[in-house]
Amino acid sequence: MAKASKLVKPDRTRLIKLQVLRTERISTHFQRVTVGGGSIEHFVPMGYDQWFRLFIPTTDDAALDRLPDKVSTIGYLKYLRINAEIRPVLRNYTVRAYRAEGPQGPEIDIDLVLHGSAADGTAGPGSSWAETCVEGDWIGIVDEGLVFDPGVGQDDVLLVADETGVPAVAGVLASLPDDAQGLAVLEVQADDDVLDLPGPPGVEQRWIVRGPDAVPGAQALAEVEKLDVRPTWHAFAVGESGLATGTRRHLVARGLAKDRVNFCGFWKIGVAG
C-alpha cells in the first residue's frame, strides 16, 4: 500500500491458507474469486474495508508453508528469503464480502480489477491470477485490518474511490448503520462496472464512467472539489494515489479536520504494481 492514514489493526495476524471455491466475471473489469476451506476458521471478519496480504503461489504450493504470519519488516525479510523461483507473489486486496455459512462453509469474496490480458502476458500478477485461477487452487492471506476507522464516525460519510477502491467502499457501505447519510463518489472504466452496492438509503451513490483517455481518478477528484464540505463528514478516499491524497488535501484545505479523513493510495500512475 502507498501513503495511508493510520490503520485499525486486527487483534492478531496469522497466515491463513485458503482454496479457490469458484470464480465469476461480474462486469467488464471486475472478476470475483470466492475462497474458503483450508484454515478459514482463523479468519476474524471486521467488516468495512478489511484488507489483507494475498500470497499467490507461482510454481509450488508448499512455499505457502514458509510464509510469515506478519508482513512486518522482519516478516517481509522472511518472505524475501524464499527462493525467487518459488516465492509466492504478494499483493494487497480487500474482503468484498464474508459469509459464515456459504454452500461449502465459511467463505470470502474477493473482487479484483482486471487489466491487460493473462493470455498475452499484459496483465499484472493479481489480474492474471483472477482470470486463470480454478477451483482447488491454494492461496495464503494475512489480515491487516481497516483503513476506514468506524470510531471516527459512521453517521455522515463521504466515500471516494476509483475502480480499485470500489470493493473497499462496497464493504464500508454494507457495514454502515441503516440511518447513515452521505455520499459515495465512485469512478469506473465501463458502464457495466457500475455495480449494485447494498448500503444505507441515505448514502447516495454517484457513479462516474470515465472516458478511455481520461486520467484515472481525475474525474472523481473533480467531483469532490465541487462539493460543499460538511464538518460532520467522516471522509474515506481510496484508489490511485493522486485521488486519495488529493481528496484529503482538498477536504482539509476546506476546513475538514485531518482526523476525520481516512485515505490510502492503492497504486500510482506510471508505477508498476
Residue pairs with C-beta under 8 A, 6 or more apart in sequence:
1 51
1 92
1 264
1 265
1 266
2 241
2 244
2 264
2 265
2 266
2 267
2 268
3 241
3 244
3 245
3 263
3 264
3 265
4 147
4 244
4 263
4 264
4 265
5 147
5 149
5 248
5 261
5 262
5 263
5 264
6 149
7 144
7 145
7 146
7 147
8 46
8 145
8 146
8 147
8 148
8 149
8 150
8 151
9 144
9 145
10 44
10 46
10 143
10 144
10 145
11 44
12 44
13 69
13 70
13 142
13 143
13 144
14 42
14 69
14 142
14 143
15 55
15 64
15 67
15 68
15 69
15 140
15 141
15 142
16 38
16 39
16 40
16 42
16 43
16 140
16 141
16 142
16 143
17 38
17 39
17 64
17 138
17 139
17 140
18 35
18 36
18 37
18 38
18 39
18 40
18 108
18 138
18 139
18 140
18 141
19 35
19 36
19 37
19 38
19 135
19 136
19 137
19 138
19 139
20 33
20 34
20 35
20 133
20 134
20 135
20 136
20 137
20 138
20 139
21 34
21 35
21 36
21 37
21 102
21 104
21 107
21 135
22 34
22 135
23 31
23 32
23 33
23 34
23 130
23 133
23 134
24 31
24 32
24 34
25 31
25 32
26 32
26 111
26 195
27 190
27 192
27 193
27 195
28 114
28 189
28 190
28 192
28 193
29 113
29 114
29 115
29 163
29 188
29 189
29 190
29 193
30 111
30 112
30 113
30 114
30 163
30 166
30 193
30 195
31 111
31 112
31 114
31 127
31 130
31 131
32 96
32 109
32 110
32 111
32 112
33 109
33 110
33 112
33 129
33 130
33 133
34 102
34 107
34 108
34 109
34 110
35 107
35 108
35 110
35 139
36 102
36 104
36 105
36 106
36 107
36 108
37 104
37 105
38 138
40 105
40 106
40 107
40 108
41 106
43 98
43 106
43 108
43 141
43 143
44 143
45 95
45 98
45 100
46 143
46 145
46 146
47 171
47 174
47 175
48 146
48 148
48 150
48 171
48 172
48 175
49 94
49 146
49 147
49 148
49 167
49 168
49 169
49 171
49 172
49 236
49 238
50 94
50 95
50 143
50 145
50 146
50 171
51 92
51 93
51 94
51 95
51 144
51 145
51 146
51 147
51 168
52 92
52 93
52 94
52 95
52 141
52 142
52 143
52 144
53 71
53 90
53 91
53 92
53 141
53 142
53 144
54 90
54 91
54 92
54 93
54 110
54 126
54 139
54 140
54 141
55 64
55 67
55 88
55 89
55 90
55 139
55 140
55 141
55 142
56 88
56 89
56 90
56 91
56 125
56 126
56 129
56 139
57 63
57 64
57 86
57 88
57 137
57 138
57 139
58 85
58 86
58 87
58 88
58 89
59 85
59 86
60 86
61 138
63 82
63 86
63 87
63 88
64 88
64 138
64 139
64 140
66 78
66 82
67 78
67 79
67 82
67 88
67 140
67 142
68 74
68 75
68 76
68 78
68 79
68 142
69 75
69 142
70 142
71 79
71 90
71 142
71 144
79 87
79 90
80 87
82 88
88 140
89 125
89 126
89 129
91 125
91 126
91 273
92 144
92 266
93 110
93 112
93 126
93 167
94 110
94 111
94 167
94 168
94 171
95 108
95 109
95 110
95 167
95 171
96 108
96 109
96 110
96 111
96 167
96 170
96 171
97 108
97 109
97 171
97 174
98 106
98 107
98 108
98 109
99 106
99 107
99 108
99 109
100 106
110 167
111 166
111 167
111 170
112 126
112 127
112 129
112 130
113 127
113 163
113 164
114 123
114 127
114 130
114 131
115 123
115 124
115 127
116 122
116 123
116 124
116 127
116 128
117 123
117 131
118 127
118 128
118 131
118 132
123 131
124 272
124 273
126 273
147 168
147 236
147 238
147 262
147 263
147 264
148 168
148 172
148 236
148 262
149 262
150 175
152 234
152 259
152 260
152 262
153 232
153 234
153 260
154 176
154 177
154 180
154 234
155 177
155 179
155 180
155 181
155 232
156 180
156 181
156 182
156 230
156 232
156 233
156 234
157 172
157 176
157 180
157 181
157 182
157 183
157 184
157 203
157 233
157 234
157 235
157 236
158 182
158 183
158 184
158 185
158 224
158 227
158 230
158 233
158 234
158 235
158 236
158 251
159 169
159 172
159 173
159 182
159 183
159 184
159 185
159 186
159 203
159 235
159 236
159 237
160 184
160 185
160 186
160 220
160 221
160 224
160 235
160 236
160 237
160 238
160 239
160 243
160 244
160 247
161 168
161 169
161 184
161 185
161 186
161 187
161 220
161 237
161 238
161 239
161 243
162 186
162 187
162 188
162 216
162 217
162 220
162 239
162 240
162 243
163 187
163 188
163 189
163 193
163 216
163 239
164 238
164 239
164 240
164 266
164 267
165 237
165 238
165 239
165 244
165 266
166 186
166 188
166 193
166 195
166 197
168 236
168 238
169 184
169 186
169 197
169 236
169 238
170 195
170 197
172 236
173 184
173 197
173 198
173 199
173 200
173 203
173 205
174 197
174 198
174 199
176 199
176 200
176 203
177 200
178 200
178 201
179 200
179 202
180 200
180 202
180 203
181 200
181 202
181 203
182 202
182 203
182 204
182 233
183 203
183 204
183 206
183 227
184 197
184 199
184 203
184 204
184 205
184 206
185 206
185 208
185 220
185 223
185 224
186 194
186 205
186 206
186 207
186 208
186 220
187 207
187 208
187 209
187 210
187 216
187 217
187 219
187 220
187 239
187 243
188 194
188 207
188 208
188 209
188 210
189 209
189 210
190 209
191 209
193 209
194 207
194 209
197 205
199 205
206 223
208 219
208 220
208 223
210 216
210 218
210 219
215 269
216 239
216 240
216 243
216 269
217 239
217 240
217 242
217 243
217 246
218 242
218 243
220 239
220 243
221 242
221 243
221 246
221 247
221 250
224 237
224 247
224 250
224 251
225 250
229 251
229 254
229 255
229 256
230 256
231 255
231 256
231 257
233 251
233 256
233 260
234 260
234 262
235 247
235 248
235 251
235 256
235 260
235 261
235 262
235 263
236 261
236 262
236 263
237 243
237 244
237 247
237 248
237 261
237 262
237 263
237 264
238 244
238 263
238 264
238 265
238 266
239 265
239 266
239 267
240 265
240 266
240 267
240 268
240 269
241 265
241 266
241 267
241 268
241 269
242 265
242 268
242 269
243 265
244 263
244 264
244 265
244 266
245 263
245 265
247 261
247 263
248 258
248 261
248 263
251 261
252 258
252 261
267 273
